C-alpha cells in the first residue's frame, strides 16, 4: 500500500500488486549457503485506489525496474530456507482532482519487497 501526500495531508492511498521477473546470478563455493543478486523488470498493478483529501485519484499501472539480493540455505538433503529483498523503481502516471482542479504527474512509488520462505526438494 502506498500513500500520496502533499501539503493537503493524505491525498489518497493505493494498493500494489508488483510481480517481478528477475534474472539472477548465483555465487558458488559457499557450501549450503547460496547467495545471489538479480535484476529485472516488473509490472505493477495498482488497485483499491481511495481518494483522501482529494476529490478523485487515479494512478495508472506501470512498468518498472527491479533489483534483488538474497540467499538460499540448504538445511539438509531436502529442506532449506530462503530470504530475499527487492527494490522496485516505480513512477506511475496519476491524475488527481482537488477542489475541482485536475492535476497530473508522476508518483514516486519506489518500494521495498521482503520475502522469506521454506523450501523442500524432492
LODO-357441 format. One record per atom (N, C-alpha, C): residue in one letter; x, y negated, z; chain; atom name. Coordinates in nm, 3 decimals. Example, Ala and Ser with C-alpha at 12.3 -4.5 7.8 and 13.67 -1.06 7.14 Angstrom:
BEGIN
resn A xx 1.319 yy 0.569 zz 0.780 chain A name N
resn A xx 1.230 yy 0.450 zz 0.780 chain A name CA
resn A xx 1.320 yy 0.330 zz 0.780 chain A name C
resn S xx 1.285 yy 0.225 zz 0.708 chain A name N
resn S xx 1.367 yy 0.106 zz 0.714 chain A name CA
resn S xx 1.290 yy -0.003 zz 0.787 chain A name C
This chain:
BEGIN
resn X xx 0.085 yy 0.116 zz 0.000 chain A name N
resn X xx 0.000 yy 0.000 zz 0.000 chain A name CA
resn X xx 0.090 yy -0.123 zz 0.000 chain A name C
resn X xx 0.057 yy -0.220 zz -0.081 chain A name N
resn X xx 0.135 yy -0.343 zz -0.088 chain A name CA
resn X xx 0.042 yy -0.461 zz -0.057 chain A name C
resn X xx 0.096 yy -0.562 zz 0.008 chain A name N
resn X xx 0.020 yy -0.682 zz 0.041 chain A name CA
resn X xx 0.073 yy -0.798 zz -0.040 chain A name C
resn X xx -0.017 yy -0.883 zz -0.088 chain A name N
resn X xx 0.021 yy -1.005 zz -0.158 chain A name CA
resn X xx 0.001 yy -1.123 zz -0.063 chain A name C
resn X xx 0.105 yy -1.205 zz -0.042 chain A name N
resn X xx 0.096 yy -1.319 zz 0.049 chain A name CA
resn X xx 0.147 yy -1.446 zz -0.019 chain A name C
resn X xx 0.080 yy -1.554 zz 0.004 chain A name N
resn X xx 0.125 yy -1.688 zz -0.033 chain A name CA
resn X xx 0.096 yy -1.776 zz 0.086 chain A name C
resn X xx 0.092 yy -1.907 zz 0.066 chain A name N
resn X xx 0.054 yy -1.998 zz 0.173 chain A name CA
resn X xx -0.093 yy -1.983 zz 0.211 chain A name C
resn X xx -0.165 yy -1.898 zz 0.141 chain A name N
resn X xx -0.307 yy -1.876 zz 0.167 chain A name CA
resn X xx -0.331 yy -1.763 zz 0.267 chain A name C
resn X xx -0.227 yy -1.709 zz 0.325 chain A name N
resn X xx -0.242 yy -1.590 zz 0.408 chain A name CA
resn X xx -0.238 yy -1.468 zz 0.317 chain A name C
resn X xx -0.306 yy -1.363 zz 0.357 chain A name N
resn X xx -0.307 yy -1.240 zz 0.277 chain A name CA
resn X xx -0.402 yy -1.259 zz 0.159 chain A name C
resn X xx -0.346 yy -1.266 zz 0.037 chain A name N
resn X xx -0.425 yy -1.285 zz -0.084 chain A name CA
resn X xx -0.503 yy -1.158 zz -0.116 chain A name C
resn X xx -0.442 yy -1.042 zz -0.093 chain A name N
resn X xx -0.509 yy -0.916 zz -0.119 chain A name CA
resn X xx -0.418 yy -0.800 zz -0.091 chain A name C
resn X xx -0.469 yy -0.680 zz -0.116 chain A name N
resn X xx -0.387 yy -0.561 zz -0.100 chain A name CA
resn X xx -0.423 yy -0.461 zz -0.208 chain A name C
resn X xx -0.328 yy -0.370 zz -0.232 chain A name N
resn X xx -0.344 yy -0.271 zz -0.338 chain A name CA
resn X xx -0.271 yy -0.144 zz -0.295 chain A name C
resn X xx -0.325 yy -0.030 zz -0.332 chain A name N
resn X xx -0.262 yy 0.099 zz -0.305 chain A name CA
resn X xx -0.182 yy 0.139 zz -0.428 chain A name C
resn X xx -0.070 yy 0.210 zz -0.407 chain A name N
resn X xx 0.018 yy 0.251 zz -0.516 chain A name CA
resn X xx 0.022 yy 0.403 zz -0.528 chain A name C
resn X xx 0.019 yy 0.453 zz -0.652 chain A name N
resn X xx 0.049 yy 0.593 zz -0.682 chain A name CA
resn X xx 0.167 yy 0.589 zz -0.777 chain A name C
resn X xx 0.291 yy 0.615 zz -0.726 chain A name N
resn X xx 0.412 yy 0.591 zz -0.805 chain A name CA
resn X xx 0.488 yy 0.718 zz -0.849 chain A name C
resn X xx 0.431 yy 0.802 zz -0.935 chain A name N
resn X xx 0.509 yy 0.919 zz -0.979 chain A name CA
resn X xx 0.634 yy 0.873 zz -1.056 chain A name C
resn X xx 0.745 yy 0.945 zz -1.033 chain A name N
resn X xx 0.871 yy 0.907 zz -1.096 chain A name CA
resn X xx 0.933 yy 1.029 zz -1.164 chain A name C
resn X xx 0.997 yy 1.006 zz -1.275 chain A name N
resn X xx 1.074 yy 1.108 zz -1.347 chain A name CA
resn X xx 1.219 yy 1.067 zz -1.336 chain A name C
resn X xx 1.297 yy 1.145 zz -1.262 chain A name N
resn X xx 1.438 yy 1.110 zz -1.243 chain A name CA
resn X xx 1.528 yy 1.222 zz -1.292 chain A name C
resn X xx 1.643 yy 1.184 zz -1.339 chain A name N
resn X xx 1.748 yy 1.277 zz -1.377 chain A name CA
resn X xx 1.851 yy 1.273 zz -1.265 chain A name C
resn X xx 1.892 yy 1.391 zz -1.219 chain A name N
resn X xx 1.979 yy 1.400 zz -1.103 chain A name CA
resn X xx 2.117 yy 1.451 zz -1.139 chain A name C
resn X xx 2.214 yy 1.403 zz -1.064 chain A name N
resn X xx 2.349 yy 1.459 zz -1.068 chain A name CA
resn X xx 2.372 yy 1.523 zz -0.932 chain A name C
resn X xx 2.395 yy 1.654 zz -0.931 chain A name N
resn X xx 2.418 yy 1.728 zz -0.807 chain A name CA
resn X xx 2.568 yy 1.747 zz -0.786 chain A name C
resn X xx 2.614 yy 1.708 zz -0.669 chain A name N
resn X xx 2.755 yy 1.725 zz -0.634 chain A name CA
resn X xx 2.780 yy 1.869 zz -0.590 chain A name C
resn X xx 2.893 yy 1.924 zz -0.625 chain A name N
resn X xx 2.925 yy 2.064 zz -0.595 chain A name CA
resn X xx 3.026 yy 2.074 zz -0.481 chain A name C
resn X xx 3.052 yy 2.195 zz -0.439 chain A name N
resn X xx 3.157 yy 2.228 zz -0.341 chain A name CA
resn X xx 3.131 yy 2.171 zz -0.202 chain A name C
resn X xx 3.007 yy 2.169 zz -0.161 chain A name N
resn X xx 2.974 yy 2.126 zz -0.025 chain A name CA
resn X xx 2.906 yy 2.239 zz 0.053 chain A name C
resn X xx 2.914 yy 2.362 zz 0.004 chain A name N
resn X xx 2.853 yy 2.476 zz 0.072 chain A name CA
resn X xx 2.702 yy 2.469 zz 0.070 chain A name C
resn X xx 2.641 yy 2.482 zz 0.187 chain A name N
resn X xx 2.495 yy 2.481 zz 0.199 chain A name CA
resn X xx 2.435 yy 2.342 zz 0.177 chain A name C
resn X xx 2.517 yy 2.240 zz 0.192 chain A name N
resn X xx 2.473 yy 2.100 zz 0.176 chain A name CA
resn X xx 2.488 yy 2.060 zz 0.030 chain A name C
resn X xx 2.380 yy 2.022 zz -0.035 chain A name N
resn X xx 2.380 yy 1.989 zz -0.178 chain A name CA
resn X xx 2.330 yy 1.844 zz -0.199 chain A name C
resn X xx 2.418 yy 1.745 zz -0.193 chain A name N
resn X xx 2.376 yy 1.606 zz -0.215 chain A name CA
resn X xx 2.357 yy 1.577 zz -0.364 chain A name C
resn X xx 2.274 yy 1.477 zz -0.393 chain A name N
resn X xx 2.252 yy 1.437 zz -0.531 chain A name CA
resn X xx 2.215 yy 1.289 zz -0.539 chain A name C
resn X xx 2.234 yy 1.233 zz -0.656 chain A name N
resn X xx 2.189 yy 1.098 zz -0.689 chain A name CA
resn X xx 2.107 yy 1.108 zz -0.817 chain A name C
resn X xx 2.019 yy 1.014 zz -0.837 chain A name N
resn X xx 1.936 yy 1.019 zz -0.957 chain A name CA
resn X xx 1.892 yy 0.881 zz -1.001 chain A name C
resn X xx 1.847 yy 0.875 zz -1.125 chain A name N
resn X xx 1.792 yy 0.752 zz -1.182 chain A name CA
resn X xx 1.687 yy 0.792 zz -1.284 chain A name C
resn X xx 1.589 yy 0.706 zz -1.302 chain A name N
resn X xx 1.485 yy 0.737 zz -1.400 chain A name CA
resn X xx 1.381 yy 0.627 zz -1.410 chain A name C
resn X xx 1.262 yy 0.667 zz -1.450 chain A name N
resn X xx 1.151 yy 0.574 zz -1.470 chain A name CA
resn X xx 1.032 yy 0.619 zz -1.387 chain A name C
resn X xx 0.943 yy 0.525 zz -1.364 chain A name N
resn X xx 0.817 yy 0.561 zz -1.301 chain A name CA
resn X xx 0.705 yy 0.480 zz -1.363 chain A name C
resn X xx 0.585 yy 0.532 zz -1.353 chain A name N
resn X xx 0.466 yy 0.460 zz -1.396 chain A name CA
resn X xx 0.377 yy 0.450 zz -1.274 chain A name C
resn X xx 0.362 yy 0.331 zz -1.223 chain A name N
resn X xx 0.285 yy 0.311 zz -1.101 chain A name CA
resn X xx 0.141 yy 0.276 zz -1.134 chain A name C
resn X xx 0.051 yy 0.354 zz -1.074 chain A name N
resn X xx -0.093 yy 0.330 zz -1.087 chain A name CA
resn X xx -0.135 yy 0.253 zz -0.962 chain A name C
resn X xx -0.197 yy 0.140 zz -0.983 chain A name N
resn X xx -0.240 yy 0.053 zz -0.873 chain A name CA
resn X xx -0.392 yy 0.064 zz -0.861 chain A name C
resn X xx -0.439 yy 0.103 zz -0.744 chain A name N
resn X xx -0.582 yy 0.125 zz -0.726 chain A name CA
resn X xx -0.627 yy 0.073 zz -0.590 chain A name C
resn X xx -0.754 yy 0.082 zz -0.564 chain A name N
resn X xx -0.816 yy 0.035 zz -0.440 chain A name CA
resn X xx -0.772 yy -0.108 zz -0.411 chain A name C
resn X xx -0.790 yy -0.194 zz -0.512 chain A name N
resn X xx -0.748 yy -0.333 zz -0.501 chain A name CA
resn X xx -0.855 yy -0.412 zz -0.427 chain A name C
resn X xx -0.814 yy -0.486 zz -0.328 chain A name N
resn X xx -0.906 yy -0.566 zz -0.249 chain A name CA
resn X xx -0.854 yy -0.709 zz -0.239 chain A name C
resn X xx -0.940 yy -0.804 zz -0.268 chain A name N
resn X xx -0.903 yy -0.945 zz -0.251 chain A name CA
resn X xx -0.914 yy -0.979 zz -0.102 chain A name C
resn X xx -0.817 yy -1.056 zz -0.053 chain A name N
resn X xx -0.820 yy -1.104 zz 0.084 chain A name CA
resn X xx -0.873 yy -1.247 zz 0.084 chain A name C
resn X xx -0.783 yy -1.345 zz 0.092 chain A name N
resn X xx -0.824 yy -1.485 zz 0.087 chain A name CA
resn X xx -0.856 yy -1.530 zz -0.055 chain A name C
resn X xx -0.824 yy -1.448 zz -0.154 chain A name N
resn X xx -0.857 yy -1.479 zz -0.294 chain A name CA
resn X xx -1.000 yy -1.437 zz -0.323 chain A name C
resn X xx -1.058 yy -1.496 zz -0.429 chain A name N
resn X xx -1.193 yy -1.458 zz -0.472 chain A name CA
resn X xx -1.189 yy -1.328 zz -0.552 chain A name C
resn X xx -1.081 yy -1.307 zz -0.628 chain A name N
resn X xx -1.069 yy -1.188 zz -0.712 chain A name CA
resn X xx -0.921 yy -1.158 zz -0.731 chain A name C
resn X xx -0.887 yy -1.029 zz -0.741 chain A name N
resn X xx -0.749 yy -0.987 zz -0.758 chain A name CA
resn X xx -0.746 yy -0.868 zz -0.852 chain A name C
resn X xx -0.661 yy -0.876 zz -0.955 chain A name N
resn X xx -0.640 yy -0.764 zz -1.047 chain A name CA
resn X xx -0.490 yy -0.750 zz -1.070 chain A name C
resn X xx -0.436 yy -0.635 zz -1.033 chain A name N
resn X xx -0.294 yy -0.605 zz -1.054 chain A name CA
resn X xx -0.290 yy -0.488 zz -1.152 chain A name C
resn X xx -0.212 yy -0.504 zz -1.259 chain A name N
resn X xx -0.209 yy -0.404 zz -1.366 chain A name CA
resn X xx -0.109 yy -0.293 zz -1.338 chain A name C
resn X xx -0.142 yy -0.172 zz -1.382 chain A name N
resn X xx -0.048 yy -0.059 zz -1.376 chain A name CA
resn X xx 0.078 yy -0.097 zz -1.452 chain A name C
resn X xx 0.191 yy -0.039 zz -1.413 chain A name N
resn X xx 0.317 yy -0.082 zz -1.474 chain A name CA
resn X xx 0.423 yy 0.028 zz -1.473 chain A name C
resn X xx 0.516 yy 0.016 zz -1.566 chain A name N
resn X xx 0.636 yy 0.098 zz -1.567 chain A name CA
resn X xx 0.743 yy 0.029 zz -1.485 chain A name C
resn X xx 0.833 yy 0.107 zz -1.428 chain A name N
resn X xx 0.945 yy 0.051 zz -1.354 chain A name CA
resn X xx 1.060 yy 0.149 zz -1.355 chain A name C
resn X xx 1.170 yy 0.108 zz -1.295 chain A name N
resn X xx 1.286 yy 0.197 zz -1.284 chain A name CA
resn X xx 1.291 yy 0.254 zz -1.143 chain A name C
resn X xx 1.360 yy 0.367 zz -1.130 chain A name N
resn X xx 1.372 yy 0.433 zz -1.001 chain A name CA
resn X xx 1.516 yy 0.479 zz -0.980 chain A name C
resn X xx 1.567 yy 0.459 zz -0.860 chain A name N
resn X xx 1.696 yy 0.512 zz -0.818 chain A name CA
resn X xx 1.670 yy 0.607 zz -0.701 chain A name C
resn X xx 1.752 yy 0.710 zz -0.690 chain A name N
resn X xx 1.726 yy 0.814 zz -0.591 chain A name CA
resn X xx 1.857 yy 0.865 zz -0.531 chain A name C
resn X xx 1.853 yy 0.898 zz -0.403 chain A name N
resn X xx 1.963 yy 0.966 zz -0.336 chain A name CA
resn X xx 1.900 yy 1.066 zz -0.239 chain A name C
resn X xx 1.960 yy 1.184 zz -0.230 chain A name N
resn X xx 1.903 yy 1.284 zz -0.141 chain A name CA
resn X xx 1.993 yy 1.404 zz -0.126 chain A name C
resn X xx 1.939 yy 1.506 zz -0.058 chain A name N
resn X xx 2.014 yy 1.630 zz -0.041 chain A name CA
resn X xx 1.918 yy 1.746 zz -0.019 chain A name C
resn X xx 1.967 yy 1.863 zz -0.052 chain A name N
resn X xx 1.903 yy 1.989 zz -0.017 chain A name CA
resn X xx 2.000 yy 2.059 zz 0.078 chain A name C
resn X xx 1.946 yy 2.127 zz 0.178 chain A name N
resn X xx 2.031 yy 2.202 zz 0.271 chain A name CA
resn X xx 1.974 yy 2.342 zz 0.283 chain A name C
resn X xx 2.054 yy 2.440 zz 0.245 chain A name N
resn X xx 2.013 yy 2.580 zz 0.247 chain A name CA
resn X xx 2.038 yy 2.637 zz 0.387 chain A name C
resn X xx 1.929 yy 2.674 zz 0.458 chain A name N
resn X xx 1.940 yy 2.727 zz 0.593 chain A name CA
resn X xx 1.984 yy 2.873 zz 0.594 chain A name C
resn X xx 1.932 yy 2.950 zz 0.499 chain A name N
resn X xx 1.971 yy 3.090 zz 0.482 chain A name CA
resn X xx 1.945 yy 3.128 zz 0.336 chain A name C
resn X xx 1.937 yy 3.258 zz 0.308 chain A name N
resn X xx 1.919 yy 3.304 zz 0.170 chain A name CA
resn X xx 1.790 yy 3.252 zz 0.106 chain A name C
resn X xx 1.684 yy 3.232 zz 0.185 chain A name N
resn X xx 1.554 yy 3.192 zz 0.130 chain A name CA
resn X xx 1.509 yy 3.051 zz 0.170 chain A name C
resn X xx 1.536 yy 3.010 zz 0.291 chain A name N
resn X xx 1.481 yy 2.886 zz 0.345 chain A name CA
resn X xx 1.579 yy 2.770 zz 0.334 chain A name C
resn X xx 1.521 yy 2.651 zz 0.318 chain A name N
resn X xx 1.600 yy 2.530 zz 0.313 chain A name CA
resn X xx 1.516 yy 2.408 zz 0.346 chain A name C
resn X xx 1.582 yy 2.294 zz 0.358 chain A name N
resn X xx 1.515 yy 2.167 zz 0.379 chain A name CA
resn X xx 1.567 yy 2.068 zz 0.276 chain A name C
resn X xx 1.487 yy 1.967 zz 0.249 chain A name N
resn X xx 1.529 yy 1.863 zz 0.155 chain A name CA
resn X xx 1.486 yy 1.726 zz 0.207 chain A name C
resn X xx 1.560 yy 1.625 zz 0.164 chain A name N
resn X xx 1.531 yy 1.488 zz 0.203 chain A name CA
resn X xx 1.576 yy 1.397 zz 0.089 chain A name C
resn X xx 1.494 yy 1.298 zz 0.055 chain A name N
resn X xx 1.538 yy 1.201 zz -0.046 chain A name CA
resn X xx 1.473 yy 1.065 zz -0.024 chain A name C
resn X xx 1.540 yy 0.965 zz -0.078 chain A name N
resn X xx 1.493 yy 0.827 zz -0.073 chain A name CA
resn X xx 1.496 yy 0.774 zz -0.216 chain A name C
resn X xx 1.387 yy 0.712 zz -0.258 chain A name N
resn X xx 1.380 yy 0.649 zz -0.390 chain A name CA
resn X xx 1.353 yy 0.500 zz -0.372 chain A name C
resn X xx 1.416 yy 0.421 zz -0.455 chain A name N
resn X xx 1.389 yy 0.277 zz -0.460 chain A name CA
resn X xx 1.325 yy 0.250 zz -0.595 chain A name C
resn X xx 1.205 yy 0.194 zz -0.595 chain A name N
resn X xx 1.135 yy 0.160 zz -0.718 chain A name CA
resn X xx 1.144 yy 0.009 zz -0.741 chain A name C
resn X xx 1.165 yy -0.029 zz -0.865 chain A name N
resn X xx 1.171 yy -0.170 zz -0.902 chain A name CA
resn X xx 1.049 yy -0.198 zz -0.991 chain A name C
resn X xx 0.949 yy -0.263 zz -0.932 chain A name N
resn X xx 0.821 yy -0.286 zz -0.999 chain A name CA
resn X xx 0.788 yy -0.434 zz -1.006 chain A name C
resn X xx 0.742 yy -0.478 zz -1.122 chain A name N
resn X xx 0.696 yy -0.615 zz -1.139 chain A name CA
resn X xx 0.568 yy -0.616 zz -1.223 chain A name C
resn X xx 0.457 yy -0.570 zz -1.165 chain A name N
resn X xx 0.332 yy -0.567 zz -1.242 chain A name CA
resn X xx 0.274 yy -0.706 zz -1.264 chain A name C
resn X xx 0.205 yy -0.722 zz -1.377 chain A name N
resn X xx 0.131 yy -0.845 zz -1.404 chain A name CA
resn X xx 0.008 yy -0.850 zz -1.313 chain A name C
resn X xx -0.030 yy -0.970 zz -1.271 chain A name N
resn X xx -0.150 yy -0.983 zz -1.190 chain A name CA
resn X xx -0.231 yy -1.104 zz -1.234 chain A name C
resn X xx -0.358 yy -1.100 zz -1.201 chain A name N
resn X xx -0.450 yy -1.213 zz -1.216 chain A name CA
resn X xx -0.519 yy -1.231 zz -1.081 chain A name C
resn X xx -0.523 yy -1.352 zz -1.033 chain A name N
resn X xx -0.590 yy -1.380 zz -0.907 chain A name CA
resn X xx -0.672 yy -1.508 zz -0.924 chain A name C
resn X xx -0.790 yy -1.507 zz -0.864 chain A name N
resn X xx -0.875 yy -1.626 zz -0.865 chain A name CA
resn X xx -0.887 yy -1.675 zz -0.722 chain A name C
resn X xx -0.848 yy -1.802 zz -0.701 chain A name N
resn X xx -0.854 yy -1.864 zz -0.570 chain A name CA
resn X xx -0.927 yy -1.997 zz -0.585 chain A name C
resn X xx -1.036 yy -2.012 zz -0.512 chain A name N
resn X xx -1.117 yy -2.135 zz -0.515 chain A name CA
resn X xx -1.153 yy -2.173 zz -0.658 chain A name C
resn X xx -1.187 yy -2.074 zz -0.740 chain A name N
resn X xx -1.227 yy -2.099 zz -0.879 chain A name CA
resn X xx -1.112 yy -2.117 zz -0.976 chain A name C
resn X xx -0.989 yy -2.120 zz -0.929 chain A name N
resn X xx -0.872 yy -2.136 zz -1.015 chain A name CA
resn X xx -0.810 yy -2.000 zz -1.043 chain A name C
resn X xx -0.795 yy -1.969 zz -1.173 chain A name N
resn X xx -0.736 yy -1.842 zz -1.213 chain A name CA
resn X xx -0.585 yy -1.859 zz -1.229 chain A name C
resn X xx -0.509 yy -1.774 zz -1.163 chain A name N
resn X xx -0.364 yy -1.776 zz -1.169 chain A name CA
resn X xx -0.314 yy -1.642 zz -1.220 chain A name C
resn X xx -0.206 yy -1.643 zz -1.296 chain A name N
resn X xx -0.145 yy -1.519 zz -1.344 chain A name CA
resn X xx 0.003 yy -1.521 zz -1.312 chain A name C
resn X xx 0.063 yy -1.405 zz -1.312 chain A name N
resn X xx 0.206 yy -1.398 zz -1.286 chain A name CA
resn X xx 0.251 yy -1.254 zz -1.275 chain A name C
resn X xx 0.369 yy -1.237 zz -1.219 chain A name N
resn X xx 0.426 yy -1.105 zz -1.194 chain A name CA
resn X xx 0.448 yy -1.091 zz -1.044 chain A name C
resn X xx 0.404 yy -0.978 zz -0.991 chain A name N
resn X xx 0.426 yy -0.948 zz -0.850 chain A name CA
resn X xx 0.554 yy -0.868 zz -0.835 chain A name C
resn X xx 0.626 yy -0.888 zz -0.728 chain A name N
resn X xx 0.743 yy -0.806 zz -0.698 chain A name CA
resn X xx 0.701 yy -0.703 zz -0.594 chain A name C
resn X xx 0.680 yy -0.581 zz -0.640 chain A name N
resn X xx 0.638 yy -0.473 zz -0.552 chain A name CA
resn X xx 0.747 yy -0.367 zz -0.542 chain A name C
resn X xx 0.870 yy -0.411 zz -0.522 chain A name N
resn X xx 0.982 yy -0.317 zz -0.508 chain A name CA
resn X xx 0.957 yy -0.233 zz -0.382 chain A name C
resn X xx 0.942 yy -0.103 zz -0.402 chain A name N
resn X xx 0.902 yy -0.014 zz -0.294 chain A name CA
resn X xx 1.009 yy 0.090 zz -0.262 chain A name C
resn X xx 1.007 yy 0.137 zz -0.140 chain A name N
resn X xx 1.091 yy 0.249 zz -0.096 chain A name CA
resn X xx 1.001 yy 0.369 zz -0.076 chain A name C
resn X xx 1.043 yy 0.485 zz -0.128 chain A name N
resn X xx 0.971 yy 0.610 zz -0.106 chain A name CA
resn X xx 1.064 yy 0.704 zz -0.031 chain A name C
resn X xx 1.016 yy 0.763 zz 0.075 chain A name N
resn X xx 1.095 yy 0.856 zz 0.155 chain A name CA
resn X xx 1.025 yy 0.990 zz 0.154 chain A name C
resn X xx 1.099 yy 1.095 zz 0.121 chain A name N
resn X xx 1.040 yy 1.228 zz 0.114 chain A name CA
resn X xx 1.122 yy 1.331 zz 0.189 chain A name C
resn X xx 1.053 yy 1.429 zz 0.245 chain A name N
resn X xx 1.118 yy 1.540 zz 0.313 chain A name CA
resn X xx 1.037 yy 1.665 zz 0.284 chain A name C
resn X xx 1.104 yy 1.778 zz 0.285 chain A name N
resn X xx 1.033 yy 1.900 zz 0.255 chain A name CA
resn X xx 1.103 yy 2.024 zz 0.306 chain A name C
resn X xx 1.029 yy 2.133 zz 0.301 chain A name N
resn X xx 1.082 yy 2.265 zz 0.335 chain A name CA
resn X xx 1.076 yy 2.346 zz 0.206 chain A name C
resn X xx 1.181 yy 2.420 zz 0.176 chain A name N
resn X xx 1.185 yy 2.500 zz 0.053 chain A name CA
resn X xx 1.196 yy 2.648 zz 0.088 chain A name C
resn X xx 1.141 yy 2.728 zz -0.002 chain A name N
resn X xx 1.155 yy 2.874 zz 0.008 chain A name CA
resn X xx 1.188 yy 2.924 zz -0.131 chain A name C
resn X xx 1.297 yy 2.997 zz -0.144 chain A name N
resn X xx 1.338 yy 3.054 zz -0.273 chain A name CA
resn X xx 1.320 yy 3.204 zz -0.270 chain A name C
resn X xx 1.261 yy 3.255 zz -0.378 chain A name N
resn X xx 1.236 yy 3.399 zz -0.390 chain A name CA
resn X xx 1.358 yy 3.472 zz -0.440 chain A name C
